[in-house]
Amino acid sequence: MDVFLIKDGKVDNCICADSVERAQQFFPDHICIERTEQYRGFGPGDLYDGVEFIKAPYVHIISPISRLEFLRRFTSEQRIAIRASTDPVIIDGRELLDLAQEVLVNDPDTVLYVRYLEQQGFISSEDADRILEVNQ
């Protein structure tokens, strides 16, 4: 049988066990409940309020991209113009980018940098939107 292991109102895991009692012996700090057909759609990460199961809220995780992937979102002309700029804000943004391992397009620093490049006329608003697009 499948048994939910619940701790602090959250399903930690679903294991295969001989019985709920046996699972409780091995996991005394968890609430153990049999996963019946009625609960088939629930699993780790979902919530349990003591009476019923509740699907955990969906969280969209944005994956980082490489610096190369990020820079390729700019045209070569845009990259060259940005590199040639003596604007201290742009220089600071380039230096931060040089130090980054990966780029999160929704990171506040990334958004500010791209929007500043737009404001200064290095890229269009359409380019900025495309550059900051999460799933390309």
C-alpha positions as a printed NumPy array, in Angstrom:
array([[  0.   ,   0.   ,   0.   ],
       [  1.031,   3.616,  -0.529],
       [  1.314,   5.75 ,   2.596],
       [  1.592,   9.529,   2.762],
       [  4.18 ,  10.891,   5.191],
       [  2.898,  14.233,   6.443],
       [  4.786,  16.709,   8.62 ],
       [  3.791,  20.262,   9.543],
       [  0.756,  20.09 ,   7.268],
       [  2.722,  19.143,   4.154],
       [  3.112,  15.802,   2.377],
       [  6.84 ,  15.05 ,   2.61 ],
       [  6.722,  11.785,   0.712],
       [  4.602,   8.853,  -0.359],
       [  6.108,   5.46 ,   0.402],
       [  5.205,   1.836,  -0.112],
       [  4.607,   0.087,   3.242],
       [  3.005,  -3.067,   4.646],
       [  0.584,  -0.935,   6.652],
       [  0.04 ,   2.556,   7.992],
       [  1.068,   1.284,  11.43 ],
       [  4.371,  -0.063,  10.086],
       [  5.094,   3.245,   8.342],
       [  4.352,   5.074,  11.599],
       [  6.978,   2.919,  13.366],
       [  9.653,   4.079,  10.936],
       [  8.432,   7.678,  10.748],
       [  7.186,   8.533,  14.248],
       [  7.474,  12.292,  13.664],
       [  5.06 ,  12.131,  10.683],
       [  1.349,  11.631,  10.299],
       [  0.893,   8.516,   8.167],
       [ -2.216,   8.152,   6.014],
       [ -3.009,   5.521,   3.408],
       [ -3.129,   6.867,  -0.112],
       [ -6.449,   5.534,  -1.343],
       [ -7.959,   5.986,  -4.804],
       [ -9.699,   9.119,  -3.525],
       [ -6.263,  10.703,  -2.85 ],
       [ -4.518,   9.395,  -5.994],
       [ -3.902,  12.901,  -7.39 ],
       [ -1.983,  14.091,  -4.346],
       [  1.699,  13.71 ,  -3.539],
       [  4.823,  15.332,  -2.088],
       [  4.486,  19.075,  -1.656],
       [  0.704,  19.003,  -1.316],
       [ -0.947,  20.153,   1.903],
       [ -2.981,  18.341,   4.56 ],
       [ -5.102,  20.328,   7.025],
       [ -5.927,  17.407,   9.322],
       [ -9.127,  16.571,   7.457],
       [ -8.479,  16.818,   3.735],
       [ -5.709,  17.137,   1.186],
       [ -5.206,  20.363,  -0.745],
       [ -3.132,  20.777,  -3.9  ],
       [ -0.112,  22.951,  -3.249],
       [ -0.166,  26.268,  -5.072],
       [  1.623,  26.131,  -8.411],
       [  4.951,  27.898,  -8.34 ],
       [  6.525,  28.696, -11.677],
       [ 10.267,  28.329, -11.339],
       [ 12.266,  30.432, -13.735],
       [ 15.484,  28.764, -14.755],
       [ 18.614,  30.817, -15.182],
       [ 20.255,  31.073, -18.581],
       [ 23.939,  31.288, -19.424],
       [ 25.571,  34.668, -19.981],
       [ 26.101,  33.646, -23.615],
       [ 22.389,  32.895, -24.065],
       [ 21.55 ,  36.248, -22.496],
       [ 24.001,  38.213, -24.656],
       [ 22.728,  36.481, -27.795],
       [ 19.36 ,  38.091, -27.139],
       [ 21.003,  41.354, -28.23 ],
       [ 22.024,  42.009, -31.824],
       [ 25.753,  42.245, -32.53 ],
       [ 25.33 ,  45.979, -33.223],
       [ 23.642,  46.456, -29.842],
       [ 26.371,  44.502, -28.013],
       [ 29.12 ,  46.53 , -29.704],
       [ 27.421,  49.86 , -28.879],
       [ 26.859,  48.794, -25.265],
       [ 30.522,  47.739, -24.894],
       [ 31.661,  51.092, -26.323],
       [ 29.551,  53.081, -23.853],
       [ 31.287,  55.139, -21.169],
       [ 28.068,  55.538, -19.15 ],
       [ 28.916,  54.431, -15.569],
       [ 25.539,  52.703, -15.126],
       [ 26.07 ,  50.648, -18.267],
       [ 29.652,  49.845, -17.284],
       [ 28.447,  48.699, -13.86 ],
       [ 25.777,  46.496, -15.458],
       [ 28.326,  44.95 , -17.834],
       [ 30.692,  44.262, -14.931],
       [ 27.939,  42.59 , -12.923],
       [ 27.079,  40.492, -15.963],
       [ 30.759,  39.563, -16.393],
       [ 30.846,  38.32 , -12.793],
       [ 27.617,  36.351, -13.013],
       [ 27.662,  32.594, -13.499],
       [ 24.131,  32.641, -14.904],
       [ 21.468,  35.226, -15.651],
       [ 17.927,  35.319, -14.304],
       [ 15.907,  37.483, -16.664],
       [ 13.476,  38.394, -13.878],
       [ 16.209,  39.416, -11.417],
       [ 15.741,  43.07 , -10.396],
       [ 19.307,  43.977, -11.426],
       [ 18.83 ,  42.373, -14.853],
       [ 15.505,  44.117, -15.401],
       [ 16.927,  47.498, -14.343],
       [ 19.944,  47.071, -16.612],
       [ 17.88 ,  46.126, -19.659],
       [ 15.321,  48.889, -19.032],
       [ 18.167,  51.394, -18.61 ],
       [ 19.615,  50.288, -21.961],
       [ 16.16 ,  50.887, -23.431],
       [ 15.881,  54.305, -21.786],
       [ 19.284,  55.313, -23.152],
       [ 18.335,  54.256, -26.673],
       [ 20.616,  51.226, -27.028],
       [ 17.625,  48.911, -27.55 ],
       [ 13.953,  49.382, -28.387],
       [ 11.13 ,  48.622, -25.965],
       [ 10.264,  45.587, -28.112],
       [ 13.874,  44.403, -27.819],
       [ 13.788,  44.921, -24.041],
       [ 10.57 ,  42.896, -23.742],
       [ 12.063,  40.114, -25.866],
       [ 15.354,  40.125, -23.929],
       [ 13.499,  39.867, -20.631],
       [ 11.123,  37.173, -21.873],
       [ 11.181,  34.211, -19.506],
       [ 10.624,  31.32 , -21.912],
       [ 12.287,  31.716, -25.268]])
